Structures are given as structure tokens and as C-alpha cells.
């Protein structure tokens, strides 16, 4: 791989994220029953599949084996599957994650990555940038939330924050750690 420039555009995307998220949702195990166990399953899958990517890289760099990009892609696809599973269960859109990451990295590396900036981060400014985001509605993925922890009008048209929050918590069976 060396110093080759990589094209990071999505090539040949045959499925939109929303379609993929719906597909992953239908694969959830009926055996587990409760969302909390499904969430644990998704998180364990993220760790396991990420470790498989790491193992491929270890074998390449430490043992000198050729790096099989197809195997790496397969494992990263598994990581994406489990990430999507967790997102579905928590009502988080991929757009939310991209926006959060970009806002944080814009503060951390405004002129690009440096070791100095990586080691001396302003985490308070990063958190402020993230909390100020106006993200896509986590319920429908179409409407835009005007403030953190508020749904779009299409989903809960005019419902107050406590009303819609209790509705979401009761639907998911999961509490919001930020309360």
C-alpha cells in the first residue's frame, strides 16, 4: 500500500444506508428477545470483527504476510453490519455519526492531522461542537432536529421534550445515559 493515494469515494454503491439498516434490522435474532441483549450482541460483534481486521494487519506487518485487501473488506463489512445493528437499536443514524465525527475532528485538526494536535486535544471545545450539532432525526432519518434531544416535527409534531423522550425510552427499553 505504501504512500499510494487512495480514492475514498463510494464505488458501485448498490444499496442506500437506509435500505441496509432495514435489512440488518430484519436479521435481529428473535432468540435474544430483549433490546439490551441485542445491543450487547452488536457491541461484541463490533469488537470481534475489529479484532479480525487487526489480526490481518498484525500478520502483514509483524509476520510479513501479504495483506489480502478482500479479507480486510469482508471484515470491515462485518464491522459495518454490527455498527448498523447498534445504531438501529439506539435510534442513531449513520449521518449522526458522520456529523459528530466531523464536528469533533474539525476542532481537533483544523489544518490536518499532526502528532502535536493528537496529543494536545481541546476535548471541551470538541464536546461543545458536538453538542451544538443539528442532526437528522434519529426516528425517521429525514427530518432535522433543531436542538439536541428534540425530535423532528414529522415524527412527534409539537410533542414536548419529556413526552417524546418517555415515548422513545418506553419503546426501546433503554435509558438515556445523558439524563
C-alpha positions in Angstrom: 0.0 0.0 0.0 2.8 2.4 0.9 2.2 6.1 0.1 -0.3 5.4 -2.7 -3.1 7.9 -2.8 -6.4 6.2 -2.2 -9.8 7.1 -3.6 -12.2 7.2 -0.7 -15.3 7.7 -2.7 -18.0 5.1 -2.6 -17.8 3.0 -5.8 -20.7 0.9 -7.1 -23.0 1.5 -4.1 -26.0 -0.6 -4.9 -27.8 -0.2 -1.6 -28.6 3.0 0.3 -27.8 3.1 4.0 -31.5 3.2 5.0 -32.1 0.0 3.0 -29.1 -1.7 4.6 -30.3 -0.6 8.1 -33.7 -2.1 7.4 -32.1 -5.3 6.1 -29.9 -5.5 9.3 -33.0 -4.9 11.4 -34.8 -7.9 10.0 -31.8 -10.1 10.8 -32.0 -9.4 14.6 -32.3 -12.7 16.5 -35.7 -13.5 17.8 -33.9 -15.8 20.3 -32.5 -12.9 22.3 -35.8 -11.2 22.8 -34.8 -8.0 24.6 -33.0 -5.0 23.2 -30.3 -4.9 25.9 -29.1 -8.4 24.9 -29.2 -7.4 21.2 -27.2 -4.3 22.0 -24.6 -6.4 23.8 -24.5 -8.8 20.8 -23.9 -5.8 18.5 -21.2 -4.4 20.6 -19.4 -7.8 21.0 -19.7 -8.2 17.2 -18.0 -4.8 16.7 -15.1 -5.8 18.9 -14.7 -9.3 17.5 -14.8 -8.2 13.8 -12.5 -5.2 14.5 -10.1 -7.6 16.1 -10.2 -9.7 13.0 -9.1 -6.7 10.9 -6.3 -6.1 13.5 -5.2 -9.7 13.2 -4.9 -9.4 9.4 -2.8 -6.3 9.8 -0.6 -7.9 12.5 0.1 -10.8 10.2 1.0 -8.4 7.4 3.3 -6.1 9.4 4.7 -8.4 12.0 5.0 -11.6 10.0 5.5 -10.2 6.5 2.4 -11.9 5.0 0.8 -10.3 2.0 -2.2 -8.1 3.0 -5.3 -9.5 1.5 -7.5 -6.5 0.9 -10.5 -8.6 0.1 -10.3 -10.2 3.6 -9.9 -6.8 5.1 -13.0 -5.6 3.2 -15.0 -8.6 4.3 -14.1 -8.0 8.0 -14.9 -4.2 7.7 -18.2 -5.1 6.1 -18.9 -7.2 9.2 -17.9 -4.3 11.4 -20.3 -2.1 9.5 -23.1 -4.7 10.0 -22.7 -4.7 13.7 -22.4 -0.9 13.8 -25.6 -0.6 11.9 -27.2 -3.1 14.3 -26.2 -1.0 17.3 -27.3 2.2 15.5 -30.8 0.7 14.7 -31.3 -0.3 18.3 -30.2 3.1 19.7 -32.0 5.1 17.1 -28.8 6.6 15.8 -28.4 7.4 12.1 -25.1 6.9 10.2 -25.5 10.6 9.4 -25.4 11.4 13.1 -22.2 9.6 13.5 -20.6 11.2 10.5 -21.7 14.7 11.7 -20.4 14.0 15.2 -17.1 12.8 14.0 -16.6 15.6 11.5 -17.5 18.3 14.1 -15.0 16.8 16.6 -12.2 16.4 14.0 -12.8 19.9 12.6 -11.9 21.2 16.1 -9.1 18.8 16.7 -7.4 19.0 13.2 -8.5 22.3 11.5 -5.4 22.2 9.2 -5.0 18.4 9.1 -3.5 15.7 11.4 -0.4 16.3 13.4 1.0 14.3 16.3 1.1 17.5 18.3 -2.6 18.1 17.8 -3.4 14.5 18.5 -1.6 14.6 21.8 -3.0 18.1 22.9 -6.7 18.0 22.2 -9.2 20.5 23.5 -11.8 18.0 24.5 -14.0 20.7 25.9 -14.2 22.5 22.6 -14.8 19.2 20.8 -17.7 18.3 23.1 -19.2 21.8 22.6 -19.0 21.4 18.8 -20.7 18.0 19.0 -23.4 19.2 21.4 -24.3 22.1 19.1 -25.0 19.9 16.1 -28.3 19.9 14.4 -28.6 16.3 13.4 -31.0 14.2 11.4 -33.9 12.9 13.4 -33.0 9.6 14.9 -36.5 8.3 14.5 -37.2 8.9 10.8 -33.7 9.9 9.5 -35.3 12.5 7.3 -36.4 15.5 9.4 -33.9 17.7 11.2 -33.7 18.2 14.9 -33.4 21.9 15.8 -31.7 21.2 19.1 -30.0 18.3 20.9 -32.6 15.8 22.2 -35.5 17.1 20.2 -37.3 15.1 17.5 -38.3 16.5 14.2 -41.9 17.8 13.7 -42.7 15.0 11.3 -42.2 12.4 14.0 -43.6 13.9 17.1 -45.2 17.1 15.8 -45.3 19.5 18.7 -44.8 17.0 21.5 -42.8 18.4 24.4 -39.4 17.0 25.2 -40.5 15.0 28.2 -43.4 13.5 26.3 -41.4 12.3 23.3 -38.4 11.2 25.5 -40.6 8.9 27.6 -42.2 7.5 24.4 -38.7 6.7 23.0 -37.4 5.2 26.3 -40.5 3.0 26.7 -40.3 1.8 23.0 -36.6 0.9 23.3 -36.5 -0.2 27.0 -33.2 1.6 27.3 -32.5 4.7 29.3 -30.5 7.7 28.0 -27.2 7.9 29.9 -27.1 11.7 29.5 -30.1 12.2 31.8 
